[in-house]
Amino acid sequence: MNPLARLDLSRFQIDDESFVGQAIALGVQFNKLPPQTSDAMLGFLRAKGLYYGQRNRSGIAIARDGLERGVRQALICLDMGLRNLAEGDLNKAVELLGQGDFEATRKEGYQLAFFQLEEIRKGSLALLTRPTAEFLQEEHRNLKRWSTLVPETWTRLPDDLEEEAQLVDARSDYGAFLQTQARMDFLNSIPNEALNQLQEMVSEGRSFDGLLRNVILALSLNLESVIPSFEEMVQFGKTCFVDGQMQPEIRDKVSQLMDRQLESSVLDGPYREQIRTAVQEEVDFFEQVSGENMAGFFLLPRKSDVTADDLLDEVAIE
């Protein structure tokens, strides 16, 4: 049986969320592209999947996962290539698609993907040399994985929890890497002494949102330490919130101080804004739980003397 007959192309629909999908939808809607453009592109993807499967087969037969990998890679390259050639302009993208040269667009995307994957690999190796590299545990794990990336094959080596090489997505993993890089840059705006103290005392669960909550409390109360004491958590709940809302002057102060830190540490505008949004989301979260036990929402030493009963008695806002 033809291996392509076993390939379910419905799994690779050119959806309207992708750049190429938006361009096709726009072109067809305004009669700039023929209605069969999507079918033509799927035919192109089918051919690229077969070519990839033939080149990377281990025996005579072409494995289904090889075909799927080839189709997925070609679709990602088409999307990246079209966005790059059109400079993000959908009208220009429609014109390019109208020329019908899918292969030239794919090649553009493949070259861009290679350089982005290489940037992930080199950037991860560089970030791993920072003294703060191990502070954010999930991000550190991702950096170690990306540091073994092989751009030519879109794969990385398995870690201790995996048995075989893992696929890497030149789009989503690149975005995740840039987000991680921004978070690591943000760490540089926090005094080393405070981070070291937090890392020494909190051995597990050092997440980025947890760090933001600690920093928000410290900025709200003008603290030097980012590890709140029992009394400081009580003070935070009692003095910084009224009727489930953070005091406007406290919210403004936190926002301004965070903006100052972000402007000086995170250079990439979109990812700086992403962290700024995350800060506001954590403030909103505090408002939702302002009358509850707050001990579980901060990065705290595991042997903290703070108990849920203590906080329920003393932190509740009247």
Helices and strands as residue ranges (DSSP letters): G 3-6, G 9-12, H 19-29, H 37-55, H 64-85, H 90-98, H 102-127, H 137-146, E 149-150, E 155-156, E 166-167, H 172-187, H 192-201, H 208-220, H 230-239, E 241-242, E 245-246, H 248-265, H 269-288, G 295-297, H 308-314
